[in-house]
Amino acid sequence: MNEQRPLMEVEIREAGYESGKPILRDVAFDIRPGERVGLLGPNGAGKSTIMKGLLGQLPHWRGTVAWPGRGEAGVRQREMSSRIAYIPEQPILYERFTLWEHLQLAAAVSGISEAQLRERSAPLLRRFRLDRARHDYPIRFSKGMQQKVMLVVAFLLEPELFLVDEPFIGLDPAAVMELLEALDEERRRGAAVLLTTHVLDSAERLCDRFVLVHAGGVAAKGTLPDIRAAAGSPDGTPLFDCFRALTTEGTGS
Ligand SMILES: Nc1ncnc2c1ncn2[C@@H]1O[C@H](COP(=O)(O)OP(=O)(O)OP(=O)(O)O)[C@@H](O)[C@H]1O
């Protein structure tokens, strides 16, 4: 935890997939440099929709995203995507591309030179044990290996923010450790992590702060003590119990 100026300040007034049918309303939170923030909530709460909004992929969006560290009060949705690397839960792969071609495509889209690509990718491919598979087709990899392709692509970009969707599902324990270590190295240079997960005990151990989303709004946010206070729970209450109290009681759903 730190009291630095936020890396990013998100304020979503209304957003969703169809006009006149907002999924998100009044969602506001910030992320500080080097921080790990857990974006948590029950199925259908709106977590993926928030992530899509941050990636500039929502058709309807009324809100602002500021990057105070850069002195920018509001950034257009489209521009944000160049500062954010998204690690999806379901790998997004092209059937006809080899692993190396996936990396070349990501580099080309992000303005990374061929020399930078070679320099950055070598340790990443070793780290995620894909160096011998660089000319193979990821479409034929195991699910875990496919997820590692997504990790290599994300780390290649050296973004300011990593959006990580369900990092604890699909990867084996060694790969989860590698991912967390790699994220820690990135955090040391100031990158932040916004992760969603339903594995609340892992979230409780890993995250500095939390944003608890419920029915398209924010039910509580802050450190674990802040979440406990919002839930009316005593010291020592696990995040899981706070989550249950905040998402099932007195919410009308
Ligand atoms: N492409 C879409 N078009 C219209 N509505 C959508 C679309 N995707 C999601 N929704 C709706 O948006 C709401 C929030 O869904 P979202 O996927 O953001 O939830 P989530 O919190 O990520 O859930 P989960 O934990 O199940 O992944 C749901 O009511 C869902 O039906």
The ligand as an SDF file (V2000), in Angstrom:
LIG
                    3D

 31 33  0  0  0  0  0  0  0  0999 V2000
  -21.8430   -8.9150  -24.7930 N   0  0  0  0  0  0  0  0  0  0  0  0
  -22.8220   -8.6170  -23.9340 C   0  0  0  0  0  0  0  0  0  0  0  0
  -23.9790   -8.0520  -24.3680 N   0  0  0  0  0  0  0  0  0  0  0  0
  -24.9650   -7.7270  -23.5010 C   0  0  0  0  0  0  0  0  0  0  0  0
  -24.8880   -7.9340  -22.1660 N   0  0  0  0  0  0  0  0  0  0  0  0
  -23.7760   -8.4890  -21.6890 C   0  0  0  0  0  0  0  0  0  0  0  0
  -22.6840   -8.8760  -22.5380 C   0  0  0  0  0  0  0  0  0  0  0  0
  -21.7050   -9.3920  -21.7730 N   0  0  0  0  0  0  0  0  0  0  0  0
  -22.1500   -9.3620  -20.4940 C   0  0  0  0  0  0  0  0  0  0  0  0
  -23.3970   -8.8230  -20.4450 N   0  0  0  0  0  0  0  0  0  0  0  0
  -24.2160   -8.6040  -19.2540 C   0  0  0  0  0  0  0  0  0  0  0  0
  -23.5220   -7.7170  -18.3870 O   0  0  0  0  0  0  0  0  0  0  0  0
  -23.7260   -8.0760  -17.0280 C   0  0  0  0  0  0  0  0  0  0  0  0
  -22.3900   -8.1710  -16.3400 C   0  0  0  0  0  0  0  0  0  0  0  0
  -21.6570   -9.2340  -16.9300 O   0  0  0  0  0  0  0  0  0  0  0  0
  -20.0990   -9.4040  -16.7290 P   0  0  0  0  0  0  0  0  0  0  0  0
  -19.6380  -10.4140  -17.7370 O   0  0  0  0  0  0  0  0  0  0  0  0
  -19.4360   -8.0750  -16.7090 O   0  0  0  0  0  0  0  0  0  0  0  0
  -20.0630  -10.0370  -15.2570 O   0  0  0  0  0  0  0  0  0  0  0  0
  -18.8450  -10.6070  -14.4190 P   0  0  0  0  0  0  0  0  0  0  0  0
  -18.8700   -9.8820  -13.0950 O   0  0  0  0  0  0  0  0  0  0  0  0
  -17.5860  -10.5390  -15.1840 O   0  0  0  0  0  0  0  0  0  0  0  0
  -19.3110  -12.1020  -14.1770 O   0  0  0  0  0  0  0  0  0  0  0  0
  -18.5210  -13.5080  -14.0660 P   0  0  0  0  0  0  0  0  0  0  0  0
  -17.9700  -13.5730  -12.6780 O   0  0  0  0  0  0  0  0  0  0  0  0
  -19.6120  -14.5040  -14.2630 O   0  0  0  0  0  0  0  0  0  0  0  0
  -17.4780  -13.5500  -15.1390 O   0  0  0  0  0  0  0  0  0  0  0  0
  -24.5370   -9.3920  -17.0400 C   0  0  0  0  0  0  0  0  0  0  0  0
  -25.8840   -9.0580  -16.7800 O   0  0  0  0  0  0  0  0  0  0  0  0
  -24.3590   -9.8870  -18.4490 C   0  0  0  0  0  0  0  0  0  0  0  0
  -25.5160  -10.5730  -18.8720 O   0  0  0  0  0  0  0  0  0  0  0  0
  1  2  1  0
  2  3  1  0
  2  7  2  0
  3  4  2  0
  4  5  1  0
  5  6  2  0
  6  7  1  0
  6 10  1  0
  7  8  1  0
  8  9  2  0
  9 10  1  0
 10 11  1  0
 11 12  1  0
 11 30  1  0
 12 13  1  0
 13 14  1  0
 13 28  1  0
 14 15  1  0
 15 16  1  0
 16 17  2  0
 16 18  1  0
 16 19  1  0
 19 20  1  0
 20 21  2  0
 20 22  1  0
 20 23  1  0
 23 24  1  0
 24 25  2  0
 24 26  1  0
 24 27  1  0
 28 29  1  0
 28 30  1  0
 30 31  1  0
M  END
$$$$
